Structure formats: structure tokens, C-alpha cells
Amino acid sequence: MPDNCTTSSVMRMADLAPGVVDNFLARFGLAINIVDDGQQIPAGFWGDSEAGVHGHIVFVRRDTPVHSLLHETCHIVCMDDARRSELHRDAGGDDLEEAAVCYLQIILAEHIPGVGRRRLMQDMDAWGYSFRLGSTAAWFENDADDARQWLVDRELIAASGAPLWRLHDH
């Protein structure tokens, strides 16, 4: 978590209605494991309240930021089967895949009741995500064509930008 982060301003898992995330992840064949408050989140790369990943499971606590849940979920979605089968903690991938993960998490935010694209981008900025054009929204709207095309090429989103609700498989 960056030093300049306004941690109280970001949406947390506790802010979402019960079952919303379970239903969302099930569309991809993924599962959520909610860890008790105060316990370490398994398979987390960044530690603290950040989400963890192992195979098809996303680990969170009630204080996990929603953007972290979405980001780690999108890593699982974007990696191929071989990487996913070995996934524990570190999603890996190159810079373009990382950009695609960020792009996809913004699209998917529209499909979690109470979140939405605008709120997620605000939270990403507050947390300290860094983009060439300064803000998440400016990057998404004006500088993310390569990330978008990466997702289209892998049939993770349609040409229209709509999610296809599938995992990358090759």
C-alpha cells in the first residue's frame, strides 16, 4: 500500500452485500475464501489487506479493498491454464498483461452491484495505481488500446468491450 493512500476512502469487501462476490466469481468458475478479521490472507503477494490467489480461489478479508479483489481475479482470468494450475501468490505476467488486468478490472466493476467503473477508478487512484496519463480514468479512456486489444485477442472481452465471462485457456 502506498504511503500517500487514503485508505479510509476505498471501498472494502465489507461494503458489499453478502453473496454478491460469490455470484460474480461463479460466472468465471472461481471461488472466494473469506478469511476471518485479523488473520493473515493466504497466498497474498502484497500482504496486509490485499487479496491473495491460489489456483481458482481468491482470498480476502472484510477489510480487503474491492479493487484488490478485482485485480487478483483478473490475473486469474487473464493467465493461461498452465500458469493458473501453478498459481500461488505471484500471478506473474508481463507489462502488457498487467495493463490488460487493470483494464478488465475496470470493465468488471460494472458487474458488481454497488461498485461501478467510476468508483473503482477513484479507488485505484486513491490506492496509488500509476498510469502515464496521471489518472486511471485518463489511461482507460485515452491510452489503453493495447490492453483492450490484448483482451479481445484472447476472447476475454468482445469487440464491444463486454466481458465474455471466460478464463483464458491457452
C-alpha positions in Angstrom: 0.0 0.0 0.0 1.5 3.4 -1.0 2.3 5.9 1.7 0.0 8.5 0.2 -3.0 6.3 0.1 -6.2 7.4 1.7 -7.1 4.0 3.0 -10.4 5.0 4.5 -11.7 6.3 1.2 -11.6 3.0 -0.8 -14.4 0.5 -1.0 -13.9 -2.6 1.1 -15.4 -6.1 0.9 -17.4 -5.3 4.0 -19.2 -2.6 2.0 -20.7 -5.1 -0.4 -23.9 -7.0 0.1 -23.5 -10.7 1.2 -23.3 -13.1 -1.7 -22.5 -10.5 -4.4 -18.9 -11.5 -4.8 -19.7 -15.3 -4.7 -22.1 -14.8 -7.6 -19.7 -12.6 -9.5 -16.8 -15.1 -9.2 -19.0 -18.1 -10.0 -19.5 -16.6 -13.5 -15.9 -17.4 -14.1 -15.9 -20.7 -12.2 -13.9 -19.1 -9.4 -14.4 -19.2 -5.7 -13.9 -16.8 -2.8 -12.5 -17.7 0.6 -13.2 -15.1 3.2 -10.6 -15.1 5.9 -11.5 -14.1 9.5 -10.8 -10.5 10.5 -7.2 -10.1 11.8 -6.0 -13.3 10.2 -3.3 -13.3 7.5 -4.7 -13.6 4.0 -3.3 -16.8 2.4 -1.4 -16.6 -1.0 -1.2 -12.8 -0.9 1.6 -11.1 -2.8 1.5 -7.7 -1.1 0.4 -8.7 2.4 -1.7 -6.6 4.7 -5.4 -6.5 3.5 -4.6 -7.2 -0.2 -6.3 -10.2 -1.8 -4.5 -13.5 -2.3 -4.7 -16.0 -5.1 -4.3 -19.8 -5.4 -5.5 -21.6 -8.5 -9.2 -20.8 -8.9 -9.6 -19.2 -5.4 -9.4 -15.6 -4.4 -8.7 -15.0 -0.6 -10.0 -11.8 1.0 -10.9 -10.4 4.4 -13.7 -7.9 5.1 -11.1 -5.1 5.0 -9.8 -6.1 1.6 -10.2 -3.3 -1.0 -12.7 -4.3 -3.7 -10.1 -3.1 -6.3 -7.7 -5.7 -4.9 -10.3 -8.5 -5.2 -11.0 -7.4 -8.8 -7.3 -7.1 -9.7 -6.3 -10.5 -8.4 -9.5 -12.1 -10.0 -8.5 -10.6 -13.3 -5.0 -12.0 -13.0 -6.6 -15.5 -12.7 -8.9 -14.7 -15.7 -6.0 -13.5 -17.9 -3.4 -16.2 -17.4 -3.5 -19.4 -19.3 -4.4 -22.8 -17.9 -0.7 -23.8 -17.4 0.1 -20.8 -15.2 -3.3 -21.0 -13.4 -2.6 -24.6 -12.5 0.7 -23.5 -10.8 -0.7 -20.2 -9.4 0.1 -19.5 -5.8 0.6 -15.9 -4.7 2.5 -14.4 -7.6 0.5 -14.1 -10.8 3.5 -13.1 -12.9 2.9 -12.0 -16.5 4.4 -9.1 -18.5 3.7 -5.4 -18.6 1.0 -5.7 -21.3 -0.8 -8.4 -19.4 -0.7 -6.3 -16.2 -2.3 -3.4 -18.2 -4.9 -5.9 -19.5 -5.6 -6.9 -15.9 -6.2 -3.3 -14.9 -8.4 -2.7 -17.9 -10.5 -5.8 -17.3 -11.0 -5.0 -13.6 -12.5 -1.6 -14.6 -14.9 -3.3 -17.0 -15.9 -5.9 -14.5 -16.6 -3.3 -11.8 -19.8 -2.5 -13.6 -21.0 -6.1 -12.9 -20.7 -5.9 -9.1 -23.7 -4.1 -7.6 -22.7 -1.0 -5.7 -19.2 -0.7 -7.3 -19.2 0.5 -10.9 -16.4 1.8 -13.1 -16.2 5.3 -11.8 -15.9 4.3 -8.2 -13.3 1.6 -9.0 -11.2 4.1 -10.9 -11.3 6.6 -8.0 -10.2 3.8 -5.6 -7.4 2.8 -7.9 -6.2 6.4 -7.9 -6.5 6.7 -4.1 -4.5 3.4 -3.7 -1.7 4.6 -5.9 -2.1 2.8 -9.2 0.2 4.7 -11.6 -0.5 5.4 -15.3 1.3 7.5 -17.8 -1.6 10.0 -18.2 -1.9 10.6 -14.5 -5.2 9.1 -13.6 -6.8 5.7 -14.1 -9.7 7.3 -16.0 -7.4 9.2 -18.4 -5.5 6.0 -19.0 -8.6 3.9 -19.5 -10.2 6.4 -21.9 -7.1 7.5 -23.9 -4.2 5.2 -23.5 -5.3 1.6 -23.0 -5.9 0.5 -26.6 -3.1 -2.1 -26.3 -4.6 -3.6 -23.1 -8.1 -3.6 -24.7 -6.8 -5.4 -27.8 -4.9 -7.9 -25.6 -8.2 -8.9 -24.0 -10.1 -9.0 -27.3 -7.4 -11.2 -28.9 -7.7 -13.7 -26.0 -11.5 -13.6 -26.3 -11.9 -12.3 -22.7 -14.0 -9.3 -23.9 -16.0 -8.8 -27.0 -15.0 -6.1 -29.6 -17.8 -4.0 -27.9 -15.9 -4.2 -24.6 -18.4 -6.5 -22.9 -16.9 -9.3 -20.8 -17.3 -12.8 -22.2 -17.2 -14.4 -18.7 -14.5 -17.0 -19.5 -11.0 -17.8 -18.4 -8.1 -17.5 -20.9 -7.3 -21.1 -21.8 -4.2 -21.2 -24.0 
